[in-house]
Amino acid sequence: MAKALITVASLAVLVGTPVATLAGWPPEMQAKLNDADVIYVATRRESGQRSTAAPVWFAEIDGVIWINTSATSHKARRVKRGSPVFVAVEKDGPFVEADAQIVTDGVMANRLGQLYKEKYWIAWMGFFRPSASRVQAGKTVLIKITPEAGGEKKD
């Protein structure tokens, strides 16, 4: 008789709990990301210095971290310029340098908005939730954050 193998992901499906699949991020960070309500992100200023880390809401989609921000925010302008994003689960780090890309896909904005609605009570009420209409109006952008090869820490 074959024994049933139950993985954390399959158990989560059985009990209805989503489990992030954050391959590529450092292992010690993956577990913390699964439990975190916010992450801290910073970008590289033109001077080369890292900006002050800001807490942001986030969601994981297909192993990638997604955030949204104002189209005119410092984060958005720096990412458009080619800045990486430095991600930490705790305010003071450790930070992991990650690749960042601006995305203006309305379908993805709605998908992210749905995840925010499930994760954050105020988004469930309709506030601060990404949407296709806000992205299409140029008010907000999404930032897709993927770990650099090896997910190296860059404090």
N, C-alpha and C positions, 0 to 999 in steps of 0.2 A: 504494500500500500504506500503510495507516494505521500510525503508530508507536504502540507501547504506552507508556502513561504509568504509571510506577510511582511511587507516593507513599510516603512514609515509613510511613504506616499500612498500606498494602497490602503493602509489603515485610515489615513486622513480622508480618503474618498468614502470609506465606509461610515465614518462618523461625521462627515460633512465639513471637515476643517481643511482649509486650503494650506498647502505646504509649498513654499517657494522653492524653485529649482534654480538656485543661484550659482551654478557651476562657473568656475573662473574666478570667483571672489575668494579671498583667503578663508579657509575652513572655519577659523574662529569668528570670522565676521558673518558667515552664512547663518549660523544659529541665532546670532544677535539680530540680524536683519529680519528673520522670521517673526521675532517678537516685538520689533520696534514700531512705534507709531510715527516717529519722525527720524530723519537722518540729517546730518549736518553736511552742508556742501559749501565748498569754496572754489574759487576760480583763480587763474593767474592774471595778475594785473599787467599792464604794459611795462611796468618797471621790472617785472619778473617775480615780484613778491606774491605770495599767496594772500588772497583777500581774507577778511574775517569770515569765519564759517557761520552760515545761517541755517536755522532749523527749517526743514521743508517736509511737507507731506510727500509720500511716495507710494508707488505700487510696483509690484513685480509682474511682468508679462513675459512669458517664455524665457525666463532666465535673465532678463534685462530690467534694470531699474528705470522707471519713468517718473518724471516730475513735470509740473507745469509752472509757468511763471509769466509775468507781464512781458510783452514783446519788447518793451523798452528798458527792462531791468538790467542791472549790471551783469548778472549771470548770463542773460540772453545775448547781450552785446559782446561779452567776452567769448562765449562759446562760438558765436558767429565769426569772431576773429580767429578762432582756432585754439582757444584755451582748453586745456583738459579740465576736468572737474575732480576735486579732491573730496572723497566721501568718507565719513566717519559715522559710527552709530552713537558715539558719545561725543559731547561737545568738544572735549579736549583731545580727541583722537583715540587711537592712531588713525591717520588718514591713509586712504588708498587712492593713488592716482588712477583715474579712469578716462577713457575716451568719451567725448560728448558730441552729440549731433542734434541740431535743431530740426524738429519735425513739425510740419503744419498740416497733418492729415486729420481731417474731421472725423473719420471713422475711428481712428485711434484715440482721438480726444474723447469721443463718446464712450469708448471702451474703458479708458482710464477713469472717466467720470463715474461709470458704473462701479468700478473697483473702489473709488473714493467713497461712494455712497454706502458701500458695504462695510468699509473700514472706519469711517469717521462720522460720528452722529450728526455733526453740523452739515456735512455734505449730504447726508440722508435727507436733511430738511431743505436742501436745495442751494445751500450757500457754498461758495468757494470750490465749486465742482467744475472740472474741465468740461467743455462742450464744443461741438463742431461749430456752432454759431459764433462763439467767442474767438475761436481760432480763425475762422473764415473772415471775421471782421477785423482781424489783425490786432486784437486786444491781448491775446495770449499766445504762447507757443509751448510746445512740449519739448522736453529735453530727454533724449534717449541716452542712458549712461551704461556703458559696457566696460568691464575691467580690461586693463591692458594685459598683454600676454604675461601670465604668471601672477597677475593680481598683486604686484609688488607694493609694499608699503613705502610711502614717500613722505615721511614726517618732515 
